[in-house]
């Protein structure tokens, strides 16, 4: 019998991915000021990859300290556009400017996962996906934002590839789950190898 699995996240999409894979877990939303952590790391000159890893670790470390004996999983995703990190849009205008910036360009999504037990790190992984946005019209963009703002305001880059956002793209190189914000295949492989999930 494996240890109790805890997802250190308030993300409904990450929880849904684990549910869909028939994994038993408890979700606990960590109290972490992600914006403050991000700003501090940027001031230090940290790379987007290191920032994704550090954000995931800040969540899992906080929850693991309160859950002795549990295997705790923390995840975070960073959008890297030519070295600039784009975050979740705060307004429709913010979303519009982000998507206009990404239009006809390549960007990367870095999805970090960190696993802790008893306050100590056991495993970490960063999945990378490379995406190329097509040259969509301003008219399409405005209609897309009007239809989808309620959902995409919670997403880095202001799109959901698993929904209408897929129409913004010309090419996607990378694992689907990494694009969604959690490198699920690698996480499940690790948990299975460690005996936390049935072989």
Backbone as CSV, one residue per row, in Angstrom:
resi,resn,N_x,N_y,N_z,CA_x,CA_y,CA_z,C_x,C_y,C_z
1,UNK,0.848,-1.191,0.000,0.000,0.000,0.000,0.886,1.245,0.000
2,UNK,0.628,2.150,-0.931,1.427,3.358,-1.031,1.048,4.383,0.026
3,UNK,1.866,5.421,0.103,1.594,6.513,1.038,0.433,7.343,0.531
4,UNK,-0.146,8.156,1.407,-1.182,9.091,1.009,-0.569,10.077,0.018
5,UNK,-1.259,10.316,-1.093,-0.799,11.270,-2.095,-1.564,12.576,-1.940
6,UNK,-0.825,13.675,-1.899,-1.418,14.999,-1.762,-0.968,15.864,-2.934
7,UNK,-1.917,16.519,-3.568,-1.620,17.482,-4.626,-1.617,18.870,-3.998
8,UNK,-0.455,19.515,-3.990,-0.329,20.854,-3.396,-0.723,21.892,-4.444
9,UNK,-2.030,22.001,-4.661,-2.505,22.883,-5.731,-3.996,23.135,-5.589
10,UNK,-4.398,24.310,-6.026,-5.822,24.619,-6.114,-6.321,24.526,-7.544
11,UNK,-5.474,24.014,-8.433,-5.803,23.942,-9.861,-6.801,22.825,-10.151
12,UNK,-7.933,23.188,-10.709,-8.941,22.174,-11.055,-8.466,21.310,-12.222
13,UNK,-7.695,21.875,-13.143,-7.241,21.087,-14.294,-6.216,20.032,-13.874
14,UNK,-5.330,20.377,-12.939,-4.361,19.376,-12.462,-5.074,18.273,-11.683
15,UNK,-6.033,18.662,-10.861,-6.811,17.661,-10.122,-7.558,16.749,-11.091
16,UNK,-8.108,17.324,-12.155,-8.861,16.531,-13.125,-7.965,15.525,-13.836
17,UNK,-6.734,15.924,-14.128,-5.807,14.996,-14.791,-5.550,13.768,-13.913
18,UNK,-5.349,13.990,-12.618,-5.128,12.860,-11.708,-6.394,12.020,-11.563
19,UNK,-7.545,12.680,-11.467,-8.826,11.953,-11.404,-8.990,11.070,-12.637
20,UNK,-8.714,11.642,-13.817,-8.884,10.906,-15.071,-7.969,9.689,-15.143
21,UNK,-6.824,9.768,-14.445,-5.880,8.648,-14.421,-6.200,7.653,-13.297
22,UNK,-7.337,7.848,-12.626,-7.780,6.968,-11.527,-6.766,6.913,-10.386
23,UNK,-6.228,8.073,-10.038,-5.287,8.181,-8.924,-6.026,8.762,-7.723
24,UNK,-5.894,8.095,-6.570,-6.490,8.601,-5.329,-5.560,9.643,-4.713
25,UNK,-6.108,10.799,-4.395,-5.290,11.863,-3.817,-6.191,12.857,-3.093
26,UNK,-5.547,13.690,-2.303,-6.223,14.806,-1.655,-5.574,16.086,-2.175
27,UNK,-6.376,17.077,-2.503,-5.839,18.362,-2.977,-5.867,19.379,-1.842
28,UNK,-4.744,20.032,-1.631,-4.636,21.088,-0.632,-4.008,22.303,-1.305
29,UNK,-4.706,23.419,-1.258,-4.186,24.634,-1.881,-3.167,25.284,-0.948
30,UNK,-1.910,25.420,-1.389,-0.886,26.021,-0.521,-1.050,27.540,-0.441
31,UNK,-0.710,28.099,0.700,-0.735,29.558,0.854,0.646,30.095,0.501
32,UNK,0.816,30.380,-0.776,2.091,30.892,-1.281,1.817,32.128,-2.131
33,UNK,2.552,33.199,-1.889,2.436,34.408,-2.704,3.312,34.210,-3.948
34,UNK,2.700,33.628,-4.979,3.459,33.276,-6.177,4.064,34.509,-6.854
35,UNK,3.327,35.608,-6.846,3.833,36.820,-7.494,5.080,37.334,-6.791
36,UNK,5.087,37.263,-5.466,6.260,37.715,-4.705,7.460,36.808,-4.979
37,UNK,7.219,35.496,-5.018,8.293,34.543,-5.313,8.842,34.802,-6.716
38,UNK,7.924,34.994,-7.679,8.325,35.251,-9.062,9.165,36.519,-9.166
39,UNK,8.713,37.597,-8.534,9.445,38.864,-8.590,10.845,38.721,-8.003
40,UNK,10.948,38.038,-6.861,12.248,37.856,-6.211,13.197,37.067,-7.108
41,UNK,12.691,36.016,-7.743,13.523,35.195,-8.618,13.960,35.975,-9.856
42,UNK,13.060,36.791,-10.391,13.415,37.600,-11.559,14.489,38.625,-11.204
43,UNK,14.382,39.205,-10.009,15.399,40.163,-9.565,16.769,39.511,-9.415
44,UNK,16.753,38.228,-9.072,18.001,37.470,-8.943,18.547,37.023,-10.299
45,UNK,17.758,37.233,-11.354,18.184,36.832,-12.691,18.008,35.355,-12.971
46,UNK,17.101,34.697,-12.257,16.865,33.261,-12.458,16.284,33.003,-13.849
47,UNK,16.626,31.854,-14.419,16.114,31.476,-15.739,14.650,31.050,-15.617
48,UNK,13.888,31.107,-16.721,12.499,30.629,-16.679,12.395,29.189,-16.165
49,UNK,13.341,28.331,-16.537,13.331,26.938,-16.079,13.487,26.861,-14.563
50,UNK,14.440,27.640,-14.030,14.650,27.643,-12.580,13.458,28.243,-11.842
51,UNK,12.805,29.214,-12.460,11.638,29.837,-11.841,10.480,28.841,-11.756
52,UNK,10.243,28.087,-12.827,9.180,27.070,-12.801,9.432,26.067,-11.686
53,UNK,10.672,25.602,-11.582,11.043,24.628,-10.554,10.872,25.211,-9.149
54,UNK,11.320,26.452,-8.959,11.238,27.079,-7.634,9.792,27.346,-7.218
55,UNK,8.950,27.723,-8.164,7.538,27.951,-7.841,6.855,26.648,-7.428
56,UNK,7.143,25.570,-8.154,6.570,24.264,-7.793,7.067,23.843,-6.412
57,UNK,8.354,24.072,-6.154,8.927,23.659,-4.867,8.367,24.477,-3.709
58,UNK,8.111,25.760,-3.937,7.576,26.593,-2.848,6.214,26.081,-2.383
59,UNK,5.436,25.545,-3.318,4.113,25.007,-2.968,4.234,23.677,-2.217
60,UNK,5.030,22.766,-2.791,5.097,21.421,-2.225,5.774,21.434,-0.854
61,UNK,6.775,22.286,-0.675,7.485,22.356,0.608,6.549,22.807,1.726
62,UNK,5.707,23.785,1.414,4.785,24.333,2.409,3.780,23.270,2.862
63,UNK,3.217,22.534,1.912,2.207,21.523,2.242,2.848,20.310,2.910
64,UNK,4.018,19.893,2.434,4.672,18.706,2.980,5.007,18.870,4.459
65,UNK,5.350,20.090,4.843,5.705,20.339,6.250,4.535,20.061,7.193
66,UNK,3.306,20.120,6.655,2.113,19.910,7.472,1.494,18.523,7.285
67,UNK,2.083,17.701,6.418,1.506,16.399,6.085,2.544,15.288,6.261
68,UNK,2.927,14.965,7.499,3.931,13.918,7.711,3.483,12.577,7.131
69,UNK,4.422,11.913,6.463,4.145,10.594,5.889,3.513,10.624,4.523
70,UNK,3.019,11.784,4.099,2.355,11.876,2.798,3.365,12.160,1.692
71,UNK,3.072,11.637,0.507,3.822,11.997,-0.696,3.100,13.205,-1.285
72,UNK,3.818,14.320,-1.370,3.192,15.581,-1.784,3.760,16.023,-3.129
73,UNK,2.858,16.328,-4.040,3.215,16.743,-5.397,2.887,18.211,-5.595
74,UNK,3.875,18.970,-6.046,3.664,20.376,-6.377,4.029,20.618,-7.832
75,UNK,3.240,21.447,-8.513,3.489,21.734,-9.923,3.361,23.230,-10.185
76,UNK,4.062,23.681,-11.192,3.869,25.042,-11.671,4.275,25.107,-13.132
77,UNK,3.736,26.103,-13.816,4.015,26.259,-15.238,4.430,27.698,-15.526
78,UNK,5.426,27.842,-16.384,5.929,29.154,-16.788,5.917,29.232,-18.310
79,UNK,5.473,30.361,-18.824,5.524,30.606,-20.266,6.745,31.467,-20.548
80,UNK,7.644,30.934,-21.350,8.898,31.608,-21.700,8.805,32.108,-23.137
81,UNK,8.734,33.435,-23.286,8.706,34.049,-24.615,9.993,34.859,-24.788
82,UNK,10.962,34.245,-25.462,12.247,34.901,-25.712,12.902,35.382,-24.417
83,UNK,12.791,34.578,-23.368,13.387,34.927,-22.089,12.489,35.729,-21.171
84,UNK,11.360,36.226,-21.697,10.386,36.970,-20.891,9.316,36.000,-20.392
85,UNK,8.945,36.140,-19.127,7.907,35.276,-18.570,6.561,35.980,-18.645
86,UNK,5.603,35.317,-19.278,4.236,35.838,-19.329,3.412,35.113,-18.274
87,UNK,2.632,35.859,-17.511,1.839,35.286,-16.427,0.356,35.298,-16.797
88,UNK,-0.490,34.876,-15.869,-1.928,34.874,-16.118,-2.404,36.313,-16.333
89,UNK,-3.217,36.546,-17.352,-3.670,37.907,-17.629,-4.621,38.409,-16.542
90,UNK,-4.490,39.685,-16.199,-5.350,40.256,-15.161,-6.630,40.868,-15.728
91,UNK,-6.574,41.279,-16.998,-7.730,41.895,-17.663,-7.835,41.363,-19.081
92,UNK,-8.962,41.635,-19.736,-9.125,41.249,-21.137,-8.074,41.948,-21.994
93,UNK,-7.798,43.220,-21.692,-6.784,43.960,-22.458,-5.404,43.336,-22.286
94,UNK,-5.121,42.857,-21.088,-3.856,42.177,-20.819,-3.769,40.894,-21.651
95,UNK,-4.861,40.148,-21.699,-4.904,38.921,-22.502,-4.708,39.241,-23.983
96,UNK,-5.353,40.289,-24.451,-5.232,40.688,-25.860,-3.779,41.030,-26.194
97,UNK,-3.124,41.794,-25.331,-1.741,42.195,-25.620,-0.802,40.988,-25.576
98,UNK,-1.061,40.044,-24.661,-0.237,38.833,-24.610,-0.366,38.030,-25.900
99,UNK,-1.594,37.839,-26.349,-1.811,37.029,-27.542,-1.310,37.739,-28.800
100,UNK,-1.399,39.053,-28.835,-0.835,39.798,-29.965,0.683,39.656,-29.989
101,UNK,1.295,39.620,-28.827,2.743,39.450,-28.724,3.164,38.052,-29.196
102,UNK,2.357,37.047,-28.853,2.684,35.666,-29.206,2.332,35.316,-30.652
103,UNK,1.459,36.105,-31.261,0.984,35.832,-32.629,2.160,35.732,-33.612
104,UNK,2.147,34.683,-34.427,3.180,34.420,-35.444,4.564,34.184,-34.838
105,UNK,4.609,33.819,-33.559,5.890,33.615,-32.868,5.912,32.262,-32.157
106,UNK,7.124,31.849,-31.780,7.299,30.635,-30.978,7.441,31.017,-29.506
107,UNK,6.937,30.142,-28.641,7.194,30.296,-27.213,7.298,28.907,-26.588
108,UNK,7.730,28.853,-25.336,7.874,27.581,-24.631,7.027,27.566,-23.371
109,UNK,6.469,26.414,-23.069,5.819,26.179,-21.786,6.698,25.222,-20.988
110,UNK,7.032,25.624,-19.782,7.848,24.804,-18.883,6.974,24.370,-17.716
111,UNK,6.714,23.078,-17.615,5.860,22.547,-16.551,6.712,21.749,-15.571
112,UNK,6.841,22.301,-14.365,7.690,21.685,-13.345,6.853,20.878,-12.370
113,UNK,7.418,19.760,-11.931,6.799,18.934,-10.897,7.870,18.589,-9.856
114,UNK,7.512,18.720,-8.588,8.419,18.394,-7.496,7.650,17.538,-6.488
115,UNK,8.266,16.467,-6.025,7.640,15.588,-5.032,8.461,15.616,-3.743
116,UNK,7.757,15.812,-2.638,8.369,15.842,-1.299,7.731,14.763,-0.423
117,UNK,8.462,14.357,0.604,7.905,13.515,1.661,8.584,13.910,2.964
118,UNK,7.785,14.155,3.998,8.298,14.569,5.308,9.231,15.786,5.207
119,UNK,8.836,16.734,4.363,9.586,17.975,4.249,10.869,17.895,3.451
120,UNK,11.112,16.740,2.795,12.351,16.569,2.029,12.047,16.276,0.562
121,UNK,12.832,16.857,-0.361,12.599,16.595,-1.787,13.020,15.182,-2.176
122,UNK,12.171,14.511,-2.965,12.470,13.164,-3.447,12.751,13.141,-4.945
123,UNK,12.061,14.007,-5.694,12.099,13.893,-7.165,11.652,15.205,-7.770
124,UNK,12.200,15.532,-8.932,11.760,16.730,-9.658,11.907,16.498,-11.155
125,UNK,11.077,17.177,-11.918,11.100,17.024,-13.378,10.535,18.300,-13.996
126,UNK,11.096,18.685,-15.125,10.550,19.829,-15.867,10.302,19.399,-17.301
127,UNK,9.033,19.428,-17.694,8.663,19.123,-19.068,8.651,20.402,-19.893
128,UNK,9.071,20.289,-21.153,9.127,21.454,-22.032,8.307,21.189,-23.292
129,UNK,7.480,22.159,-23.645,6.729,22.106,-24.903,7.017,23.382,-25.682
130,UNK,7.173,23.246,-26.988,7.416,24.399,-27.866,6.200,24.598,-28.748
131,UNK,5.687,25.811,-28.750,4.434,26.098,-29.461,4.636,27.253,-30.438
132,UNK,3.986,27.152,-31.597,4.061,28.210,-32.605,2.648,28.687,-32.909
133,UNK,2.383,29.973,-32.657,1.057,30.539,-32.909,0.933,30.995,-34.353
134,UNK,-0.241,30.769,-34.897,-0.500,31.185,-36.271,-0.767,32.691,-36.331
135,UNK,-0.876,33.180,-37.529,-1.135,34.602,-37.729,-2.648,34.839,-37.814
136,UNK,-3.319,34.842,-36.661,-4.771,35.041,-36.618,-5.100,36.533,-36.729
137,UNK,-6.315,36.824,-37.155,-6.746,38.218,-37.344,-7.160,38.847,-36.014
138,UNK,-7.159,40.175,-35.961,-7.632,40.878,-34.772,-9.107,40.581,-34.524
139,UNK,-9.868,40.388,-35.607,-11.295,40.091,-35.463,-11.496,38.741,-34.777
140,UNK,-10.713,37.749,-35.199,-10.797,36.438,-34.558,-10.391,36.552,-33.092
141,UNK,-9.320,37.294,-32.826,-8.824,37.449,-31.465,-9.887,38.074,-30.560
142,UNK,-10.529,39.140,-31.019,-11.552,39.804,-30.200,-12.723,38.869,-29.911
143,UNK,-13.147,38.118,-30.931,-14.265,37.183,-30.739,-13.850,36.049,-29.795
144,UNK,-12.610,35.583,-29.921,-12.095,34.531,-29.059,-12.085,34.988,-27.597
145,UNK,-11.612,36.194,-27.363,-11.559,36.722,-25.999,-12.960,36.895,-25.423
146,UNK,-13.876,37.346,-26.234,-15.253,37.537,-25.758,-15.889,36.210,-25.359
147,UNK,-15.627,35.171,-26.139,-16.212,33.854,-25.859,-15.544,33.151,-24.686
148,UNK,-14.251,33.406,-24.472,-13.470,32.540,-23.584,-12.847,33.204,-22.369
149,UNK,-13.061,34.504,-22.161,-12.365,35.205,-21.094,-12.527,34.540,-19.724
150,UNK,-13.725,34.089,-19.388,-13.958,33.506,-18.062,-13.021,32.339,-17.773
151,UNK,-12.678,31.556,-18.801,-11.809,30.401,-18.621,-10.326,30.767,-18.757
152,UNK,-9.997,31.570,-19.754,-8.573,31.798,-20.050,-7.906,32.762,-19.082
153,UNK,-8.672,33.485,-18.273,-8.034,34.390,-17.309,-7.221,33.626,-16.270
154,UNK,-7.451,32.324,-16.163,-6.714,31.495,-15.204,-5.513,30.802,-15.843
155,UNK,-5.203,31.146,-17.110,-4.174,30.416,-17.857,-3.027,31.331,-18.280
156,UNK,-1.790,30.853,-18.105,-0.653,31.613,-18.623,-0.779,31.690,-20.143
157,UNK,-0.487,32.862,-20.690,-0.576,33.029,-22.129,-1.976,33.287,-22.641
158,UNK,-2.973,33.235,-21.754,-4.369,33.530,-22.116,-4.944,32.585,-23.169
159,UNK,-4.620,31.296,-23.046,-5.251,30.317,-23.926,-5.359,28.978,-23.215
160,UNK,-6.299,28.169,-23.669,-6.443,26.790,-23.204,-6.365,25.900,-24.434
161,UNK,-5.262,25.180,-24.569,-5.074,24.352,-25.754,-6.122,23.246,-25.836
162,UNK,-6.646,22.826,-24.671,-7.632,21.738,-24.661,-9.026,22.214,-25.045
163,UNK,-9.180,23.504,-25.284,-10.472,24.063,-25.691,-10.264,24.848,-26.998
164,UNK,-10.986,25.950,-27.163,-10.907,26.696,-28.425,-9.520,27.280,-28.675
165,UNK,-8.719,27.406,-27.631,-7.372,27.946,-27.785,-6.524,27.193,-28.785
166,UNK,-6.854,25.923,-29.058,-6.090,25.146,-30.031,-6.138,25.806,-31.408
167,UNK,-7.169,26.599,-31.675,-7.309,27.256,-32.980,-6.321,28.411,-33.167
168,UNK,-5.625,28.786,-32.110,-4.631,29.854,-32.205,-3.280,29.337,-32.713
169,UNK,-3.145,28.016,-32.829,-1.822,27.434,-33.072,-1.652,26.824,-34.454
170,UNK,-0.405,26.898,-34.903,-0.008,26.274,-36.160,0.738,24.970,-35.903
171,UNK,1.520,24.944,-34.797,2.317,23.751,-34.498,2.575,23.677,-32.997
172,UNK,2.532,22.451,-32.458,2.841,22.210,-31.046,3.788,21.019,-30.965
173,UNK,4.955,21.233,-30.373,5.924,20.160,-30.151,6.047,19.941,-28.651
174,UNK,5.607,18.771,-28.201,5.720,18.494,-26.774,4.568,17.664,-26.273
175,UNK,4.717,17.200,-25.061,3.741,16.347,-24.410,2.467,17.126,-24.080
176,UNK,1.334,16.543,-24.369,0.037,17.203,-24.149,-0.151,17.605,-22.687
177,UNK,0.195,16.716,-21.758,0.006,17.013,-20.340,0.931,18.138,-19.877
178,UNK,2.124,18.203,-20.447,3.038,19.313,-20.141,2.412,20.633,-20.553
179,UNK,1.766,20.639,-21.712,1.070,21.848,-22.171,-0.033,22.238,-21.186
180,UNK,-0.711,21.246,-20.627,-1.806,21.520,-19.690,-1.307,21.934,-18.297
181,UNK,-0.001,21.780,-18.051,0.545,22.280,-16.793,1.024,21.248,-15.797
182,UNK,1.086,19.970,-16.225,1.573,18.939,-15.313,2.139,17.771,-16.124
183,UNK,3.431,17.460,-15.981,4.015,16.342,-16.737,3.540,15.000,-16.171
184,UNK,2.323,14.645,-16.482,1.625,13.540,-15.828,2.282,12.179,-16.057
185,UNK,2.726,11.908,-17.271,3.305,10.594,-17.570,4.529,10.344,-16.695
186,UNK,5.408,11.341,-16.585,6.616,11.191,-15.785,6.287,11.074,-14.290
187,UNK,5.299,11.826,-13.835,4.874,11.751,-12.429,4.354,10.349,-12.098
188,UNK,3.469,9.833,-12.949,2.894,8.507,-12.705,3.951,7.416,-12.792
189,UNK,4.906,7.561,-13.716,5.988,6.582,-13.837,6.817,6.552,-12.555
190,UNK,7.155,7.730,-12.027,7.941,7.781,-10.791,7.170,7.147,-9.632
191,UNK,5.905,7.518,-9.467,5.114,6.988,-8.352,4.943,5.473,-8.451
192,UNK,4.830,4.969,-9.676,4.692,3.524,-9.879,5.995,2.800,-9.539
193,UNK,7.116,3.350,-10.014,8.417,2.741,-9.736,8.739,2.718,-8.232
194,UNK,8.242,3.736,-7.525,8.494,3.824,-6.072,7.501,3.010,-5.245
195,UNK,6.553,2.342,-5.925,5.584,1.513,-5.225,4.432,2.305,-4.624
196,UNK,4.316,3.581,-4.975,3.212,4.398,-4.475,1.924,4.147,-5.274
197,UNK,2.078,3.635,-6.486,0.939,3.235,-7.314,1.137,1.784,-7.730
198,UNK,0.077,1.040,-7.991,0.217,-0.381,-8.383,1.018,-0.535,-9.676
199,UNK,1.871,-1.575,-9.703,2.673,-1.844,-10.920,1.865,-2.609,-11.927
